[in-house]
């Protein structure tokens, strides 16, 4: 496939349009990387996957991809001895694995109302392992905000109970002191606050000597100092020790969780690949529904003739010294998807184009006045051919086509500055290349 022609035919813009139907980073990246292929088996499988997902959606099937991220780098890190993922990173991994497990159940038991075969989707989904036991080890251990739940380990739960107990004891001690100091107007506010994980009280600067203790900081105005009274220093020290114990236990839990992820990282990578492919198929299905698309019929490449046997797939018309296979290209009621999108916003409709090449026909010349649709018609043929070979349903009522080795185009006022050619010369050079390549 010629990338220059893909650009001229706006295949990049088509991929952007398709990527807009994805709801996660995974699907958008997959759609943006789509490229036409000459592999018939791959093209047919892609079209079949999309058809099966369209049927799944038709009977009310739904699956949520939003929130899924590319966790490849996290999985690589999880395989490093002694590495610990952050809680939010572990949450991203578990979210993906949980969704993969959810889809695995759907793939094994699709909706009974489906009339379409489910073979391609079931085969694709077979790449998702059984993560039941794996997920059980992570269930309810990470809260939505990314912090570890007390249930993450009995030791963590015990430490946190002691932390809360210590905090209440410190606050009770400081509340008694606040009541005594408030009578002499020494306090800026009658509250207990925290500086550097230590409980302190706000004292007016001119009265700071009335509170024996450690001054931790002052307000920006300088009118208030935050004092840790002597009578609570030992209590604060104990609190700090408990908080350090909490961090040690959290790190231990994260190391353990990371190790578990590393042990299943290869299977998780497979699940990641399956989900990204599935979201691409859901995006294509939604696109196909919005643009009334059909799956193209792709002709198999002509096979070499057996000596003495008649050929049904080759044309009698010579091309040089080689007979070329007869090719069928049928486009009925084809619409350029990008033009249709633009016209939809203006409540207008696209005029469809029908083109049929059969037998020995190999050329088509379109003539007519300016703004008569010649360029749109030709670009529609080229773009839909690229779409078909990228496994994307095409906006038409019918499309039959062979596998194209290249889709070449020369459209518009492209000028090669690098070769210092005029606009006309650039066109001639491009057309010469196309005529020799075709």
C-alpha positions, -999 to 999 in steps of 0.1 A, spaced: 0 0 0 13 35 -9 12 57 21 12 89 0 -21 78 -17 -35 68 17 -29 104 28 -43 119 -4 -74 97 0 -78 109 36 -74 74 52 -58 91 82 -89 113 87 -110 81 84 -90 65 111 -95 95 133 -132 93 127 -132 56 137 -110 63 168 -137 87 180 -160 57 185 -136 42 210 -140 51 247 -106 41 260 -69 47 253 -67 11 242 -93 13 214 -82 47 202 -46 36 198 -57 4 180 -79 23 156 -52 49 149 -28 22 140 -51 4 115 -35 -1 80 -48 -18 49 -36 -54 44 -32 -78 15 -38 -108 38 -72 -121 27 -76 -143 58 -69 -114 81 -93 -91 62 -121 -117 63 -116 -124 100 -117 -86 107 -150 -82 88 -164 -113 105 -155 -100 140 -172 -67 133 -203 -85 120 -205 -106 151 -201 -76 174 -228 -58 154 -252 -87 160 -242 -87 197 -252 -50 199 -283 -56 179 -297 -79 205 -289 -55 233 -254 -66 242 -232 -41 259 -197 -39 272 -178 -10 290 -143 -2 279 -140 33 294 -112 37 319 -90 10 304 -53 20 300 -23 5 282 -6 -13 312 22 -28 292 49 -9 310 34 -17 344 34 -54 335 71 -51 326 79 -34 359 59 -61 378 84 -87 365 114 -69 381 124 -85 414 118 -61 443 97 -37 423 65 -23 438 37 -8 417 18 22 432 -18 15 443 -32 35 414 -11 14 390 -22 -18 406 -58 -6 404 -54 0 366 -41 -35 361 -69 -51 382 -95 -30 364 -83 -44 331 -81 -80 343 -116 -77 359 -131 -64 326 -113 -92 307 -128 -118 331 -162 -102 326 -159 -104 288 -147 -140 290 -180 -150 306 -199 -131 279 -179 -149 251 -186 -183 267 -223 -176 270 -234 -150 243 -270 -138 243 -294 -165 231 -312 -141 208 -282 -138 186 -286 -151 150 -251 -144 138 -223 -170 143 -200 -162 172 -170 -183 160 -146 -154 154 -153 -136 187 -151 -169 207 -118 -177 191 -104 -142 198 -117 -143 234 -100 -177 240 -69 -157 246 -83 -146 280 -72 -169 308 -93 -177 338 -85 -150 364 -110 -160 391 -85 -169 418 -62 -141 408 -89 -115 412 -101 -129 445 -67 -120 460 -73 -83 451 -110 -80 458 -119 -50 479 -83 -42 488 -79 -9 469 -104 20 474 -116 41 445 -92 70 455 -63 46 452 -56 40 489 -53 6 504 -84 -6 523 -80 -18 559 -89 -53 545 -57 -54 526 -41 -73 555 -49 -80 592 -17 -62 602 -26 -31 583 -61 -31 599 -45 -34 633 -20 -6 628 -47 17 616 -68 10 646 -39 19 668 -33 51 648 -69 62 653 -67 54 690 -35 74 693 -50 104 674 -80 105 697 -58 104 728 -37 133 715 -67 154 706 -82 148 741 -50 160 757 -49 191 735 -86 199 740 -80 202 777 -50 225 771 -71 246 747 -98 251 773 -72 265 797 -55 287 772 -87 302 757 -94 320 790 -62 341 786 -68 350 749 -36 333 740 -51 313 711 -55 325 676 -82 298 670 -97 273 693 -88 243 671 -63 215 669 -43 213 636 -15 192 621 20 202 610 43 174 597 21 146 610 22 161 645 -7 176 663 -2 213 672 -23 243 684 -23 278 669 -10 303 695 -7 341 691 29 350 686 30 374 716 17 345 739 39 317 726 60 316 759 27 307 777 28 273 760 60 253 768 68 231 737 82 230 702 73 257 676 69 239 642 60 268 620 44 302 618 16 317 597 24 338 566 13 369 585 36 361 614 8 366 639 4 329 647 28 301 657 20 264 657 32 249 689 34 212 699 30 213 737 55 193 758 28 172 773 19 157 739 54 152 724 56 115 735 21 109 722 30 125 689 62 104 688 42 73 692 18 84 664 48 90 641 61 55 648 27 40 640 25 59 608 59 46 598 47 11 606 18 17 583 41 27 555 62 -4 560 31 -26 559 17 -8 528 50 -13 510 50 -50 519 15 -54 506 24 -36 474 54 -58 469 32 -89 473 5 -75 449 32 -66 423 47 -101 426 13 -117 420 8 -95 389 42 -103 376 35 -141 379 5 -137 356 19 -108 335 21 -128 302 -15 -139 305 -25 -103 314 -7 -91 283 -28 -115 262 -60 -102 279 -48 -67 271 -44 -75 235 -78 -92 233 -96 -62 249 -79 -37 226 -89 -57 196 -124 -61 209 -128 -24 215 -116 -18 179 -144 -42 168 -170 -23 189 -158 10 174 -161 -4 139 -196 -18 147 -208 16 160 -193 33 129 -210 8 106 -243 13 123 -241 51 120 -230 50 84 -251 21 72 -221 1 62 -218 -34 47 -190 -60 48 -173 -61 14 -171 -93 -6 -134 -99 -12 -124 -121 -41 -97 -147 -35 -65 -142 -55 -63 -162 -86 -45 -195 -82 -18 -207 -107 -34 -228 -135 -29 -265 -136 -14 -275 -169 -41 -286 -193 -69 -273 -171 -91 -243 -181 -89 -211 -161 -120 -194 -149 -102 -165 -131 -79 -151 -158 -87 -126 -185 -77 -132 -221 -65 -95 -223 -27 -94 -222 -8 -69 -201 28 -70 -214 38 -106 -215 15 -117 -187 -22 -124 -187 -38 -105 -158 -66 -121 -138 -101 -108 -144 -111 -86 -115 -146 -75 -104 -150 -42 -86 -186 -34 -78 -196 -4 -56 -233 3 -53 -246 34 -36 -212 42 -21 -209 72 1 -177 90 12 -179 87 50 -160 120 57 -183 139 33 -213 123 49 -202 133 83 -197 169 73 -231 170 55 -249 154 85 -240 184 106 -258 206 80 -288 182 78 -278 174 42 -272 140 25 -246 125 3 -254 117 -34 -243 80 -36 -221 67 -64 -223 33 -82 -193 20 -102 -190 -15 -116 -160 -31 -132 -164 -66 -145 -146 -90 -169 -119 -73 -190 -128 -37 -180 -97 -21 -165 -101 16 -170 -127 43 -163 -127 79 -174 -150 103 -156 -158 137 -173 -181 165 -164 -184 201 -151 -167 214 -121 -183 206 -87 -200 177 -105 -187 151 -80 -159 136 -101 -132 139 -74 -156 127 -46 -165 97 -67 -129 87 -74 -119 94 -38 -148 73 -26 -136 43 -46 -100 47 -33 -109 53 3 -135 24 4 -109 1 -11 -85 10 17 -112 7 43 -121 -28 30 -85 -40 32 -82 -25 67 -111 -47 78 -135 -18 81 -171 -21 68 -178 3 39 -207 28 35 -225 13 5 -253 -12 -2 -228 -36 -18 -191 -39 -25 -172 -66 -43 -135 -62 -49 -102 -81 -54 -72 -77 -31 -53 -47 -43 -15 -46 -41 -16 -8 -41 -42 19 -42 -26 48 -60 -40 83 -65 -31 117 -78 -55 143 -66 -54 181 -59 -26 206 -62 2 187 -46 36 202 -54 70 187 -47 91 216 -32 120 192 -24 124 182 -61 118 218 -72 90 208 -96 60 229 -107 25 218 -97 20 204 -132 53 186 -133 46 170 -99 13 157 -112 30 143 -143 57 126 -122 31 111 -99 9 99 -128 39 84 -145 48 64 -114 12 53 -110 9 41 -147 42 21 -144 32 6 -110 -4 -3 -118 
